[in-house]
Amino acid sequence: MKKIVLSTIAAIAVGVTSLSAGQQFYVNEDGQVFTTSATDRIAIDQKETDVFSHADKLKFNGLAYLGLTSTDYRAAESSKADTSKFELRRAYFQLKAYLLEDKKSYYRVTMDATNVAGYQTVILKYAYLYLNNVLPFTGVELGQVHRPWIDYEEHNSWGYRDIQKVFVEEKNTAHLTNSADLGFNFKTKTKYFDSEIGMFQGEGYHTAEANNDGMSLEWRATAHLLGVNGKDKFTKKTYADVSFYGQYNTRHTADTAAKSGYSDLVFGGLHAVFNTPAFQIAGQYILSTDTSDVTGEVSKQAGSGYNAHTIARFGSDHQYAVLGRYDSWTANKFIDADEVENRTYTLGASWQQNENVQWVANVTTTDNQNNSSLNANMYMLTAQVEF
């Protein structure tokens, strides 16, 4: 019986990969599987289950960041133990279902694996309906949607999210927002200009709400100075973009240091990027202020800072690159003398093996004036896999 079961499994595998869906299989008393009948062979029952959808078209894709990080805390400044660990920094699985007559409208759901308390769990990243051309040159996302800035910077400027988040999200520097939230986002696209503006819950997709009556107005406006949008294929395009982005958040986040128990936050940023197939250079400045009128209160996310990066590409298809990035952030304090700078330096090299796999090796150094115990050198090796 065991032989029959194993042979049946093998037959099904062969049938899936190399034979037609209607192929009939036969097995003899020794468990051997055949595709032709005989007196000593018994036909294997086959039951088929249809995969069906009410959508006209389904599109699947995945993205993963697989890494190894060795962290070396500077001994003179820290009592923390050095660490080396394998990491699954991201594991997306995404589905788009095209439901309407307009072929550019769809429903999207994206699941993401993340580390919580030392173990991997799957969370919902995006779940929204995108309606194309609800206004001239404008579509809208409804549900758990993109916030206006981070997706733009990841696809048009800093293409190494697998080793370091963008400046506005990176924990050691600005750490002002994240990439998804409940709400709506109007997205306008033209040759020389595109924008996003929306209203959101305000806390982001992986943060508990501090107060259920607070909302966040968020925006991005980008000028494509050369009339070229670099999204998705920016390594092969020449373009120059200038962007203004920001958020106006009411009852933004729980803040135990705030006398009112929460922070009202406004921030804005200016960003510029110039890209050619051979190199890219980009930089930005962010100013974040606390709008609370409580005397003596300063939000933990108020401050200012800047970052810049450069990437040089070479090889017959520009598949090799060297990269460098610098981040600087100074948090506002009630006493000016307490305002000190957090700095992060990143140097690395990458290899685009093919359209599905990219390898990155880098070192990232933190140099914080206000908390030297966190200062460390992180040595990272990363594989980005997508399909």
C-alpha positions as CSV (number, residue, x, y, z in Angstrom):
1,M,0.0,0.0,0.0
2,K,2.9,2.4,0.9
3,K,4.4,1.8,-2.6
4,I,1.0,2.6,-4.2
5,V,0.7,5.9,-2.3
6,L,4.2,7.0,-3.1
7,S,3.8,6.1,-6.8
8,T,0.5,7.9,-7.0
9,I,2.1,11.0,-5.6
10,A,4.9,10.7,-8.1
11,A,2.4,10.2,-10.9
12,I,0.5,13.3,-10.0
13,A,3.7,15.4,-9.9
14,V,4.7,14.1,-13.3
15,G,1.3,14.8,-14.6
16,V,1.3,18.4,-13.3
17,T,4.7,19.2,-14.8
18,S,4.9,17.4,-18.1
19,L,1.6,15.7,-19.2
20,S,-1.8,16.9,-20.1
21,A,-4.4,17.6,-17.4
22,G,-6.6,14.7,-18.7
23,Q,-3.9,12.0,-18.6
24,Q,-5.0,8.7,-17.0
25,F,-2.6,6.7,-14.8
26,Y,-2.5,3.0,-13.9
27,V,-0.8,1.1,-11.1
28,N,0.1,-2.6,-10.8
29,E,0.3,-4.7,-7.6
30,D,4.0,-3.7,-7.1
31,G,3.1,-0.1,-7.0
32,Q,4.5,0.8,-10.4
33,V,2.7,3.6,-12.2
34,F,2.0,3.5,-16.0
35,T,0.2,5.7,-18.5
36,T,-1.2,2.8,-20.5
37,S,-3.7,0.1,-19.4
38,A,-3.1,-3.6,-19.1
39,T,-4.7,-6.7,-17.5
40,D,-2.6,-6.4,-14.3
41,R,-3.0,-2.6,-13.9
42,I,-5.7,-0.7,-12.1
43,A,-6.8,2.7,-13.1
44,I,-6.1,5.4,-10.6
45,D,-9.1,7.5,-9.7
46,Q,-8.6,11.2,-10.5
47,K,-10.6,14.1,-9.1
48,E,-10.1,17.6,-10.4
49,T,-10.9,20.8,-8.6
50,D,-11.2,24.0,-10.6
51,V,-9.5,27.2,-9.5
52,F,-11.8,30.0,-10.3
53,S,-12.4,33.7,-9.7
54,H,-15.0,36.2,-10.3
55,A,-12.3,38.6,-11.5
56,D,-11.4,38.9,-15.2
57,K,-7.7,38.6,-14.3
58,L,-5.6,37.8,-11.3
59,K,-2.0,38.9,-10.8
60,F,0.3,37.4,-8.1
61,N,3.8,38.6,-7.1
62,G,6.2,38.3,-4.2
63,L,9.1,40.1,-2.6
64,A,11.5,39.0,0.1
65,Y,14.5,40.4,1.9
66,L,16.8,37.6,3.2
67,G,19.8,38.7,5.3
68,L,22.6,38.1,7.7
69,T,23.6,41.0,10.1
70,S,26.5,41.1,12.5
71,T,26.4,44.0,14.9
72,D,29.5,45.2,16.6
73,Y,28.8,47.6,19.5
74,R,31.7,49.9,20.3
75,A,33.1,48.5,23.5
76,A,34.1,51.8,25.1
77,E,30.6,53.2,24.8
78,S,28.3,50.3,25.3
79,S,27.5,47.3,27.6
80,K,25.5,45.7,24.8
81,A,26.6,42.3,23.6
82,D,27.6,41.9,20.0
83,T,25.2,39.9,17.9
84,S,25.1,37.9,14.6
85,K,21.8,36.7,13.2
86,F,20.0,35.6,10.1
87,E,17.0,37.8,9.2
88,L,13.8,37.6,7.2
89,R,13.4,41.4,6.9
90,R,10.4,41.2,4.6
91,A,8.3,38.6,2.9
92,Y,5.5,40.1,0.7
93,F,2.9,38.1,-1.1
94,Q,0.5,40.2,-3.2
95,L,-2.6,39.6,-5.2
96,K,-4.3,42.0,-7.6
97,A,-7.8,41.2,-8.9
98,Y,-9.0,43.2,-11.9
99,L,-12.8,43.5,-11.3
100,L,-14.1,46.3,-13.4
101,E,-14.4,47.1,-17.1
102,D,-11.6,49.6,-16.7
103,K,-8.5,47.4,-17.0
104,K,-6.4,49.7,-14.8
105,S,-8.8,49.4,-11.8
106,Y,-8.2,46.6,-9.4
107,Y,-8.4,45.3,-5.8
108,R,-5.1,44.7,-4.1
109,V,-4.2,42.7,-0.9
110,T,-0.6,42.4,0.3
111,M,0.4,40.2,3.3
112,D,3.8,40.7,4.9
113,A,5.8,38.6,7.3
114,T,7.5,40.5,10.2
115,N,9.3,39.8,13.4
116,V,7.3,40.3,16.6
117,A,8.8,39.4,20.0
118,G,11.3,37.2,18.3
119,Y,9.1,35.2,16.0
120,Q,7.7,35.6,12.5
121,T,4.1,36.6,12.1
122,V,2.1,37.6,9.0
123,I,0.3,41.0,9.0
124,L,-1.9,42.8,6.5
125,K,0.1,45.6,4.7
126,Y,-2.3,46.7,2.0
127,A,-5.9,46.0,1.2
128,Y,-7.5,48.5,-1.0
129,L,-9.7,49.2,-4.1
130,Y,-8.0,51.3,-6.8
131,L,-10.4,53.2,-9.1
132,N,-8.8,54.6,-12.2
133,N,-9.7,58.0,-13.7
134,V,-12.2,59.1,-11.1
135,L,-11.0,62.6,-12.0
136,P,-8.9,63.7,-15.0
137,F,-5.5,62.0,-14.8
138,T,-6.4,60.9,-11.2
139,G,-7.2,57.6,-9.5
140,V,-8.0,56.8,-5.9
141,E,-7.1,54.1,-3.4
142,L,-9.7,53.2,-0.8
143,G,-9.0,51.0,2.2
144,Q,-5.7,50.3,3.8
145,V,-3.7,52.2,1.3
146,H,-0.3,53.8,0.4
147,R,0.6,56.9,2.3
148,P,1.9,59.5,-0.2
149,W,5.7,59.7,0.3
150,I,7.5,56.4,1.1
151,D,6.5,54.4,-1.9
152,Y,7.6,57.2,-4.2
153,E,11.1,57.5,-2.6
154,E,11.6,53.7,-2.7
155,H,10.7,53.4,-6.4
156,N,12.3,56.6,-7.7
157,S,15.3,57.3,-5.4
158,W,16.5,55.1,-2.6
159,G,16.2,51.6,-4.1
160,Y,17.8,49.7,-1.2
161,R,14.9,49.3,1.3
162,D,16.3,45.8,1.9
163,I,19.2,47.2,3.9
164,Q,17.8,50.6,5.2
165,K,14.4,52.3,5.3
166,V,13.9,55.7,3.7
167,F,14.9,58.7,5.8
168,V,11.4,59.6,7.0
169,E,10.8,56.1,8.3
170,E,14.3,55.1,9.6
171,K,14.3,54.6,13.4
172,N,17.7,56.0,14.1
173,T,16.9,59.3,12.4
174,A,13.6,61.0,11.6
175,H,11.2,58.0,12.2
176,L,8.1,60.2,11.5
177,T,5.7,57.9,9.6
178,N,5.3,54.6,7.9
179,S,4.1,53.4,4.5
180,A,0.4,52.3,4.8
181,D,-2.7,53.4,6.7
182,L,-6.5,53.2,6.6
183,G,-8.0,56.0,4.5
184,F,-8.1,57.2,0.9
185,N,-5.3,58.5,-1.4
186,F,-5.9,60.5,-4.6
187,K,-3.1,59.9,-7.1
188,T,-2.6,62.2,-10.1
189,K,-0.1,61.4,-12.9
190,T,0.9,63.5,-15.8
191,K,4.1,63.8,-17.9
192,Y,5.6,66.6,-16.0
193,F,3.8,66.4,-12.6
194,D,2.3,63.9,-10.3
195,S,0.9,64.1,-6.8
196,E,-0.8,62.2,-4.0
197,I,-3.1,63.7,-1.4
198,G,-5.2,61.8,1.2
199,M,-6.9,61.6,4.5
200,F,-5.8,58.8,6.9
201,Q,-6.3,57.3,10.3
202,G,-2.9,58.8,11.2
203,E,-1.2,56.1,13.3
204,G,-0.2,53.7,10.4
205,Y,-0.9,50.1,9.7
206,H,1.1,48.6,12.6
207,T,0.6,51.1,15.4
208,A,-2.4,51.2,17.8
209,E,-4.6,54.3,17.5
210,A,-3.9,56.9,20.2
211,N,-7.3,58.5,19.9
212,N,-10.1,57.5,17.5
213,D,-11.1,61.1,16.6
214,G,-7.7,62.1,15.2
215,M,-7.0,62.2,11.5
216,S,-4.0,62.9,9.3
217,L,-3.9,65.0,6.1
218,E,-0.9,63.9,3.9
219,W,0.5,64.9,0.6
220,R,3.2,64.7,-2.1
221,A,3.8,67.0,-5.1
222,T,6.5,66.0,-7.6
223,A,7.8,67.9,-10.6
224,H,9.3,65.7,-13.3
225,L,11.7,68.3,-14.7
226,L,12.7,66.2,-17.8
227,G,9.2,64.8,-18.4
228,V,10.2,61.3,-17.3
229,N,8.8,59.2,-14.4
230,G,11.5,56.9,-13.0
231,K,9.2,54.5,-11.2
232,D,10.2,50.8,-11.4
233,K,12.8,51.1,-14.1
234,F,14.8,54.1,-12.7
235,T,18.2,52.4,-13.2
236,K,17.6,52.6,-17.0
237,K,16.2,56.1,-17.2
238,T,17.5,59.6,-17.1
239,Y,15.3,61.9,-15.0
240,A,15.3,64.7,-12.5
241,D,12.5,65.1,-9.9
242,V,11.9,67.7,-7.2
243,S,9.2,66.9,-4.5
244,F,7.5,68.6,-1.6
245,Y,5.8,66.2,0.9
246,G,4.4,66.2,4.4
247,Q,1.7,65.4,7.0
248,Y,-0.6,67.4,9.3
249,N,-1.5,65.0,12.1
250,T,-4.0,65.6,14.9
251,R,-3.8,63.5,18.0
252,H,-1.0,61.8,16.1
253,T,0.5,59.3,18.5
254,A,0.6,58.3,22.1
255,D,3.4,60.2,23.9
256,T,4.0,59.6,27.6
257,A,6.3,62.6,27.7
258,A,3.5,64.9,26.5
259,K,1.4,66.5,29.2
260,S,-1.7,66.1,27.1
261,G,-1.0,62.4,26.4
262,Y,-0.6,62.8,22.7
263,S,1.2,64.8,20.1
264,D,-0.1,67.0,17.3
265,L,2.6,66.9,14.6
266,V,3.2,68.8,11.3
267,F,6.2,67.9,9.1
268,G,7.3,68.8,5.6
269,G,10.1,67.8,3.4
270,L,11.9,68.9,0.2
271,H,13.5,66.1,-1.9
272,A,15.5,66.2,-5.1
273,V,16.9,63.3,-7.2
274,F,18.8,63.2,-10.5
275,N,19.3,59.8,-12.1
276,T,21.1,58.4,-15.2
277,P,21.8,54.7,-16.0
278,A,25.4,55.2,-14.7
279,F,24.7,57.1,-11.5
280,Q,22.2,58.6,-9.1
281,I,22.4,61.5,-6.6
282,A,19.6,62.5,-4.2
283,G,19.1,64.5,-1.0
284,Q,16.3,65.9,1.2
285,Y,15.6,68.1,4.2
286,I,12.8,67.6,6.7
287,L,11.4,70.0,9.4
288,S,9.0,68.6,12.0
289,T,7.2,70.7,14.5
290,D,4.8,70.1,17.4
291,T,1.5,72.1,17.2
292,S,0.4,71.4,20.7
293,D,-0.4,74.5,22.7
294,V,0.4,72.8,26.1
295,T,3.1,74.9,27.8
296,G,6.5,73.2,28.1
297,E,5.6,70.3,25.9
298,V,7.7,69.2,23.0
299,S,6.8,66.2,20.9
300,K,9.3,63.3,20.8
301,Q,9.1,63.5,16.9
302,A,9.7,67.2,16.5
303,G,13.0,68.1,15.0
304,S,14.9,68.6,11.8
305,G,17.4,66.8,9.6
306,Y,18.7,65.9,6.2
307,N,20.1,63.0,4.3
308,A,21.9,62.4,1.0
309,H,22.9,59.4,-1.0
310,T,24.8,58.6,-4.2
311,I,24.9,55.4,-6.3
312,A,27.4,54.6,-9.1
313,R,26.5,51.8,-11.5
314,F,28.8,49.9,-13.9
315,G,29.0,46.7,-16.0
316,S,27.6,46.0,-19.4
317,D,24.0,46.3,-18.1
318,H,24.8,48.5,-15.1
319,Q,24.2,45.4,-12.9
320,Y,27.0,46.3,-10.4
321,A,26.8,49.3,-8.1
322,V,28.5,51.0,-5.2
323,L,26.5,53.2,-2.8
324,G,26.8,55.6,0.0
325,R,24.3,57.4,2.3
326,Y,24.4,59.8,5.2
327,D,21.6,60.7,7.6
328,S,21.5,63.4,10.2
329,W,18.6,64.1,12.6
330,T,18.4,66.5,15.6
331,A,15.3,66.2,17.8
332,N,13.8,69.3,19.4
333,K,14.2,69.6,23.2
334,F,12.6,71.9,25.7
335,I,16.1,73.0,26.7
336,D,18.1,74.0,23.6
337,A,21.4,72.7,25.0
338,D,19.9,69.2,25.0
339,E,19.5,69.2,21.2
340,V,22.1,66.8,19.8
341,E,22.6,65.0,16.5
342,N,22.0,61.4,15.5
343,R,24.0,60.3,12.5
344,T,24.0,57.2,10.3
345,Y,26.6,56.3,7.6
346,T,26.1,53.5,5.0
347,L,28.5,52.2,2.5
348,G,27.9,49.2,0.3
349,A,28.0,47.4,-3.0
350,S,25.3,45.5,-5.0
351,W,25.0,43.0,-7.8
352,Q,21.8,42.6,-9.8
353,Q,22.1,38.9,-10.7
354,N,19.0,39.0,-12.9
355,E,15.5,40.6,-12.8
356,N,14.6,38.4,-9.8
357,V,17.6,38.5,-7.5
358,Q,19.8,41.3,-6.1
359,W,22.7,40.9,-3.7
360,V,23.9,43.6,-1.4
361,A,26.9,43.8,1.0
362,N,27.2,46.9,3.2
363,V,28.3,48.3,6.5
364,T,26.1,50.8,8.4
365,T,27.5,52.9,11.3
366,T,25.5,54.8,13.9
367,D,27.0,57.7,15.6
368,N,24.5,59.2,18.1
369,Q,25.4,62.0,20.4
370,N,22.4,61.5,22.7
371,N,22.7,57.7,23.2
372,S,26.1,56.4,22.6
373,S,25.2,53.0,23.9
374,L,23.4,52.4,20.6
375,N,26.5,53.3,18.5
376,A,27.6,50.3,16.5
377,N,28.9,49.0,13.2
378,M,26.5,46.6,11.4
379,Y,27.8,44.4,8.7
380,M,25.1,43.1,6.4
381,L,24.7,40.6,3.5
382,T,21.3,40.6,1.8
383,A,19.5,38.8,-1.0
384,Q,16.4,40.6,-2.4
385,V,14.1,38.1,-4.2
386,E,11.1,39.1,-6.3
387,F,8.9,37.6,-8.8
